[in-house]
Amino acid sequence: MAIDDDIRFIDLLSTAATVAAYQGAEEVGAEHLALAADILRGHRSFEDTGTPVAPFIGTGDPFSRLAPALRELVHDWYLRLGSDAEASLDDTALDILLAEARAREHEARRSS
């Protein structure tokens, strides 16, 4: 994928879920979305995300493992994209989504 290509929403979520599973995380968080964006943009390789935690198994449904703080955000973005998981995000939209994800996680940590 070329660095300036738009990224499909489903590819971002699937890659983030794969990174989270690879790292042994129970939930997909903002950091996994950011790592996935870097991988899909060509800024990092998958191997840069660390050593896999055994057993590394496929991701299944990328929506099911989202951290609670991100579920509503991802649903909102899904609706913004016309309920089309195949819709693409340009760099600006992707940066906005990642910033909103970090802010939601930060707010969730602050209020707990």
One Martini backbone bead per residue (centre of mass of N, CA, C, O) as a GRO file, in nm:
protein
  112
    1MET     BB    1   0.096   0.036   0.024
    2ALA     BB    2   0.070   0.349  -0.012
    3ILE     BB    3   0.107   0.621   0.187
    4ASP     BB    4  -0.142   0.796   0.031
    5ASP     BB    5  -0.351   0.599   0.087
    6ASP     BB    6  -0.640   0.503   0.158
    7ILE     BB    7  -0.830   0.370   0.436
    8ARG     BB    8  -1.003   0.119   0.534
    9PHE     BB    9  -1.196   0.074   0.802
   10ILE     BB   10  -1.175  -0.240   0.824
   11ASP     BB   11  -0.864  -0.247   0.814
   12LEU     BB   12  -0.815  -0.093   1.071
   13LEU     BB   13  -0.972  -0.283   1.264
   14SER     BB   14  -0.831  -0.551   1.190
   15THR     BB   15  -0.541  -0.463   1.251
   16ALA     BB   16  -0.588  -0.382   1.546
   17ALA     BB   17  -0.683  -0.665   1.637
   18THR     BB   18  -0.421  -0.808   1.559
   19VAL     BB   19  -0.230  -0.649   1.736
   20ALA     BB   20  -0.366  -0.712   2.005
   21ALA     BB   21  -0.336  -1.020   1.985
   22TYR     BB   22  -0.027  -1.023   1.946
   23GLN     BB   23   0.004  -0.870   2.241
   24GLY     BB   24  -0.236  -0.987   2.440
   25ALA     BB   25  -0.485  -0.823   2.426
   26GLU     BB   26  -0.824  -0.793   2.515
   27GLU     BB   27  -0.823  -0.504   2.382
   28VAL     BB   28  -0.901  -0.243   2.171
   29GLY     BB   29  -0.711   0.042   2.132
   30ALA     BB   30  -0.575   0.336   2.042
   31GLU     BB   31  -0.290   0.218   1.997
   32HIS     BB   32  -0.382   0.005   1.789
   33LEU     BB   33  -0.487   0.206   1.583
   34ALA     BB   34  -0.217   0.353   1.543
   35LEU     BB   35  -0.052   0.109   1.453
   36ALA     BB   36  -0.231   0.038   1.214
   37ALA     BB   37  -0.193   0.302   1.062
   38ASP     BB   38   0.113   0.276   1.029
   39ILE     BB   39   0.106   0.015   0.870
   40LEU     BB   40  -0.091   0.113   0.637
   41ARG     BB   41   0.107   0.365   0.567
   42GLY     BB   42   0.420   0.248   0.597
   43HIS     BB   43   0.577   0.327   0.881
   44ARG     BB   44   0.537   0.022   0.959
   45SER     BB   45   0.573  -0.290   1.082
   46PHE     BB   46   0.448  -0.560   1.232
   47GLU     BB   47   0.716  -0.628   1.389
   48ASP     BB   48   0.714  -0.343   1.551
   49THR     BB   49   0.490  -0.443   1.781
   50GLY     BB   50   0.642  -0.706   1.863
   51THR     BB   51   0.602  -0.982   2.052
   52PRO     BB   52   0.437  -1.254   2.051
   53VAL     BB   53   0.162  -1.395   2.209
   54ALA     BB   54   0.094  -1.686   2.339
   55PRO     BB   55  -0.152  -1.765   2.155
   56PHE     BB   56  -0.179  -1.686   1.820
   57ILE     BB   57  -0.490  -1.570   1.709
   58GLY     BB   58  -0.725  -1.475   1.549
   59THR     BB   59  -0.969  -1.203   1.555
   60GLY     BB   60  -1.227  -1.187   1.416
   61ASP     BB   61  -1.426  -0.954   1.533
   62PRO     BB   62  -1.325  -0.623   1.548
   63PHE     BB   63  -1.566  -0.508   1.729
   64SER     BB   64  -1.564  -0.705   1.991
   65ARG     BB   65  -1.264  -0.583   2.110
   66LEU     BB   66  -1.346  -0.319   2.197
   67ALA     BB   67  -1.321  -0.075   2.388
   68PRO     BB   68  -1.563   0.084   2.551
   69ALA     BB   69  -1.459   0.380   2.474
   70LEU     BB   70  -1.477   0.297   2.143
   71ARG     BB   71  -1.753   0.192   2.045
   72GLU     BB   72  -1.908   0.455   1.987
   73LEU     BB   73  -1.704   0.581   1.797
   74VAL     BB   74  -1.707   0.360   1.580
   75HIS     BB   75  -2.007   0.380   1.527
   76ASP     BB   76  -2.009   0.675   1.439
   77TRP     BB   77  -1.815   0.631   1.198
   78TYR     BB   78  -1.984   0.428   1.052
   79LEU     BB   79  -2.216   0.628   1.001
   80ARG     BB   80  -2.049   0.850   0.857
   81LEU     BB   81  -1.977   0.612   0.632
   82GLY     BB   82  -2.265   0.484   0.561
   83SER     BB   83  -2.243   0.190   0.673
   84ASP     BB   84  -1.933   0.142   0.550
   85ALA     BB   85  -1.661  -0.061   0.601
   86GLU     BB   86  -1.528   0.004   0.303
   87ALA     BB   87  -1.465   0.270   0.364
   88SER     BB   88  -1.262   0.554   0.333
   89LEU     BB   89  -0.969   0.706   0.476
   90ASP     BB   90  -0.815   0.976   0.503
   91ASP     BB   91  -0.569   1.132   0.667
   92THR     BB   92  -0.752   1.332   0.816
   93ALA     BB   93  -0.967   1.134   0.922
   94LEU     BB   94  -0.768   0.947   1.067
   95ASP     BB   95  -0.655   1.158   1.264
   96ILE     BB   96  -0.926   1.220   1.398
   97LEU     BB   97  -0.992   0.938   1.500
   98LEU     BB   98  -0.737   0.905   1.676
   99ALA     BB   99  -0.787   1.151   1.858
  100GLU     BB  100  -1.064   1.057   1.962
  101ALA     BB  101  -0.964   0.792   2.088
  102ARG     BB  102  -0.767   0.914   2.291
  103ALA     BB  103  -0.976   1.094   2.435
  104ARG     BB  104  -1.166   0.868   2.530
  105GLU     BB  105  -0.958   0.715   2.698
  106HIS     BB  106  -0.880   0.945   2.882
  107GLU     BB  107  -1.164   0.994   2.999
  108ALA     BB  108  -1.206   0.707   3.113
  109ARG     BB  109  -0.966   0.718   3.311
  110ARG     BB  110  -1.055   0.974   3.470
  111SER     BB  111  -1.352   0.845   3.556
  112SER     BB  112  -1.222   0.576   3.718
   0.00000   0.00000   0.00000
